[in-house]
Each structure stands twice: as structure tokens, then as C-alpha cells.
Amino acid sequence: MTEPLATIEETVDRDREIMTINIGPHHPATHGVLRLVVDLEGEMVREVRPVIGYVHTGIEKSCEDKSYWKVIPFVERMDYVSYFFQMEAFCGAVERLIDLEIPPRAKYLRTLFLELNRIHSHLVWLGTTALDLGAISMLWYCFRERDKILDLFEMATGQRMHTRYFQVGGVIEDIPLGFEAKCRAFAEEMPIRVGQYEALLDRNEVFLSRTKGTGIVSRERLLELGVTGPLLRAAGEPWDLRKAFDYLAYPEMDFKIPVGTVGDNYDRYRVRVAEMVESARIVGQCLDALPEGPFIADDRKYVLPPRSELSTSMESLIHHFKLVTEGYRVAPGEVYYSIEHPRGELGCFVLADGSAKPARVHFRDPSFVGLQAFRDMAVGGYVADMIASLGMLDPILGGVDR
Amino acid sequence: MPDAPGLELIRGEIERDCPAAVLATSFDRAQAALIVDPARVLDVLRWLKQQPGQRYDFLSSLHAADYLPAEPRFAVHYELINRDRVERVRVKAMLADPGSEELPEIDSCVELFPTADAQEREVYDFFGIVFRGHPNLTRILMPDDYVGWPQRRDFPVGGEPVTFTYSEQRYD
């Protein structure tokens, strides 16, 4: 029995032994159905290959078989924590295709809900990522505030998630009585809560040593890889589509773009936490400056008539019937419309062929593109830092796979 | 966005350095697009990225579309951003369907824009457009053994029978 053992000893190089392990697709640390094939040398990551596609549901293809207004609830389900953003990207693209101007109140309401959703998305990220790093109580605190946002969504839209609130031309309903006060109270409370999170994490020795100096990717490399959003801003590039391009009510808002310096996991944490405070400020400003007037455009060729008109106006009944059965037709053309999603640039490409259904709906999802930076973050570091980096990268696999 | 005259200026400058690479321009719904010869797409992208004074050096999205029944049928879209001037321009390469089992081909731009890696794989996965020179052109979202190009317009929606346990026989 001793002889075979001796031969193994001779053939194996003890200085450099690579072990390939598989993490996921069902692993809590991968934040979704992501599979990582990792080559480890001891504790060091030498190579990592993310394998995706486990929750591919063909949403883009299914959209080709739906009339334009029925696509909205479909695309919401891609990135399931930032549903308002997908709605805005799609509705905005269709509005540009049919050249429909949305009323000022709708612009402000959309901005308000997008920023609430941004806080919501960052809260889910902060809670789950801190959980990965051992700060379990953060999850409960973050989900407490997240629940308040969901309450606000429920109050205005009737749904906590996947609300179908944005419509082509505006929003489906005005905000209800009492929403403004509740939302304002939340916007005032949120910066205090963020201060409490920081008090829990910023002087936490474990959290600091796990995040500082880990997962560094340079600004130039991130730009090459097409990564935008908080990851790019953490590396020191102040690129934010809300400032760069003019859409919704953002030109009238006063907010700052937080940027980091080194581009490590700590900077990513700081940037996102600071963004939550800025988003709460935008929510407050939207409420202060909320214009009076209609909440949806008045073009009956594209927008459903008010329910109350159906029993008195034949024209409204015809429009309602046409819109609900066939939907509206869109003249041939193509539009790429992009907005600042909590994870970077969310682009929506819609190709219209003249029928009542889009010929192609494509989403440029920031998680999908951002996941390419994961190899740069993880290779050369410890396997534990890889998990921290994945949390800080914050991919939503529903958005990656679509 | 460059406006319509700005787009023509860009086209004129490209014409000087890469003659006949740009076939047409389009300015529709405030979006500027250069329609390029698919064989010269890398020349145009490199020019837009590296030409001093242009610097469209950020590829924000690469995606494809199927214009069936139009001919040429496929298009690969490159959405470029100039971050200094905050302008977008779309480069569009139209590809004809070579017919039968053959796949349309175009040069890969991974060398110029590493971000295109996953996005070119996605286009290959769904449209069957081959990117010459891509380091690892395999399926990315669909299973490796999948047959067919599901985002093509002639691929039916619902063409995939859902097989549950014990229900396989019914579809045979």
C-alpha cells in the first residue's frame, strides 16, 4: 500500500496546486442563480468564470408577442428589485417613438417613484451584502425601511412590487390623499436612518477590514468593460446619466453625485450609501415642487380615457375598446433610450414595425454588463474577498438573464 | 446627440480617412445613426474611438435586431457615447442572411471595446450572428446544446414545448 502513495507524492507539485470548485447556482452568497467556477490555489482565487443563464425566461422574445401596453408588466420582472426603472426605460422609449410629451406632473411623479425605488434597491443591496460580511442585524434594519417604501408603493399603486404604475404617456393614477405626508415623513427620516447604518458599519472593525482595499478595479478598466453606475463612480468617475442627459424632472433637481477615490469595496459602499441620502433629497424636492395638472397625457390615440367618461361618451368608449383590444400602432422606427438605474446605465431598444406589437425589445441591463468586471475584482484575492466583491458588485440575476 | 448637420460633418471626416465605409446616415427621432459597410465596421469604430476631437470611446450597448422581411435582414447596433461632449451616436451594420444553414458574419470589436465580450455572445446566442475573432464565441444565456436562434423573427413565440415529468410522450 505504501508504493502508490509514494508515486502520488512525486507527481503532485505541493507548491502550486490548483483546485477547481463550483459555487452555485444555488448558493446564498451569489445573490441569485449565478454559478461561479473558481480555480483556487489554497485560499487565493486564480481564475473565476461566472456561468449565467439559469433564470433566462425569454422576456425579450415574449415582448414581441404582446401589444405595447402589455409589455410593461413583462419588463418589470427582469430586474426584480428595480421594477420602476425598467418601466421608465420602456415607456420612455415608446414615448420617443410616438413623439408623445408627458405632462409635468407625470414627470415629477415618475422621478419621485424612481428615486424611492433607487433607495429600495440600495437597501436590499446593503442588507444582503452586510449579511454576507457577517453584519446580520443590518438586514433587519434595511428591510425595515424597505418595507416603508413598499408601503408607499402599495398606497399609490396597489401593489408592493411589480406595480405597472408607469404608462405610456404618464402614470396610471394620481397619488392618493395622504400619500404626500407619508412620503415626506419617509424622505425626512431616511437620511437619519442612513446615519444609523453608517454608525453600525463605518467603525466596525470586521466590516472595514473586509471591504477596505479589496476588489479594486481601476477607473480606466471599468470604462473599458462598460461598467457604469455606483461601481464606476466609486472609482472616481462622476458619470451619471441623470446629470448628463436631460430626462424627466432631473434637470430641475438639486442633487450631488457621490464619487469614491480608490475604487475598492469600501468606496462602493460609501457611494451607494451617499446616493440613498441624495435620492431622499430628490424625493423631498419632487414633493415640494409637484406641479398641479393631469398625470397622464391627453392623447386618446395612445392613452386610455378616464373611466368616468365611458358611460357618457361614445368616442371614449371606442377609444377604450380599440386600445384594450388591438392596442395602438406605432409607426416604423427604432429608439434607444437609457436611464440611470441603481446599477448603471439601463438602456431600452425598441424597434417598431408599424404594427401594434414591438418587433424587438432589448434591454441593456447594467448587471449583465457589470458582471464582466467580476473577474478583475476577484482574481488574485482571497476567496472570502471574492464573496465580498460579488456583494458589492450587486448583480441581480433576473436582470442578467432576462 | 450630434444634430443632423453634425452627423454629416462626422460622416464627411470618416469619408476622408476611411473612404466608402459609411453607406448612409439617418437622423430619426433625435437619434443619430451611421449605417456602415459591415466589412469596414471596425475601421469606423476605431476612427470614432481614437480620432482626436471625436473620442466616442464608450460603447454603452451592442445589440442586434432582425428586420425581416426587409433585406439585408439583420443589423448589429453599436451605441457609442462621447463622454466629453455628452453625445451619443449609433453605428449600424446591416447584414444579409446568407441563406440555408450558413450564419451571417461580422468582425468582433472585443479588442477595441472589451465590454462587447458578453454582448457579442448574447447576439450570437439569440440571432446566430458570428463575430469573427471573438475569443470565446459560445452560447451565454441559452443552454449549450440548444439548437436554433430564438430571437430571429421567423422563430415562433411559444415554439418551445414545456416538458414536465410524465408529459414528454405527448410531444413526441
Interface residues (C-beta under 8 A of the other chain):
Chain A: I52 G53 H56 G58 E60 K61 S62 E64 D65 R96 L97 D99 L223 E224 L225 G226 V227 T228 W239 A244 F245 G333 E334 V335 Y336 S338 E345 G347 F349 L351 A359 R360 H362 R364 F368 V369 L371 Q372 D401 R402
Chain B: D28 R29 A30 Q31 D57 F58 L59 S60 S61 H63 A65 D66 Y67 H77 E79 R83 V86 R88 R90 F113 P114 T115 A116 D117 A118 Q119 E122 F126 R139 I140 L141 M142 P143 P150 Q151 R153 F155 V157 G158
